[in-house]
Amino acid sequence: MTKKDIVLKVSDETNLKQIDVKEVVQRTFDCIVDALVRGERIELRNFGVFRIKQRKSRTGRNPRTNQVIPVPPRKVVIFKAGLEMKQKIK
C-alpha cells in the first residue's frame, strides 16, 4: 500500500477532498520524522512505537572479494507493533 492508496481510501471513507487528505497525511508523516530527528519516541496507541536506536560499529565482509570492511556506527528507526495491531495480524 502506498501513500496515494491511503489518501484514496481515507478520502472515499470520509468524503473529503483528496488534496486535503493528502496534506493531512503528509503533515502527519512530517511530524513523525521531525520528532524522530529530535530523538523523540513516537507512540501511537494501538498501532505501535517508533524510536531511534544507535547501532554499534562492526566489521563487515565483502562477499565477492572476502575483504574486511569496517562498518561505522549509525542510527536506525525501530518500530514495535502495538498490542491491538499484533492481535489483528495473528
QUIURWO-V335491 format. One record per pair of residues at least 12 apart in sequence whose ideal C-beta (glycine too) atoms are under 10 Angstrom apart, sorted by the first residue. I is the first residue (numbers start at 1). J is the second residue. Records with the same first field share a line. If there is no record, write none. Layout:
# QUIURWO-V335491
I->J, J
This chain:
# QUIURWO-V335491
3->22, 25, 26, 29
4->18, 22, 25
6->21, 22, 25
7->19, 20, 21, 22, 23, 24, 25, 26
8->21, 22
9->21
10->22, 24, 25
11->25
28->44
32->44, 50, 77
33->50, 77
35->50, 51, 52
36->50, 51, 52, 75, 77
37->52, 75
38->52
39->51, 52, 75
40->52
41->78
42->77, 79
43->80, 82
44->82, 85
45->82, 83, 84
46->81, 82, 83, 84, 85, 86, 87, 88
47->79, 81, 82, 83, 84, 85
48->79, 80, 81, 82, 83, 84, 85, 86
49->78, 79, 80, 81, 82
50->77, 78, 79, 80
51->76, 77, 78, 79, 80
52->75, 76, 77, 78
53->74, 75, 76, 77, 78
54->73, 74, 75, 76
55->71, 72, 73, 74, 75, 76
56->71, 72, 73, 74
57->70, 71, 72, 73, 74
58->70, 71, 72, 73
59->71
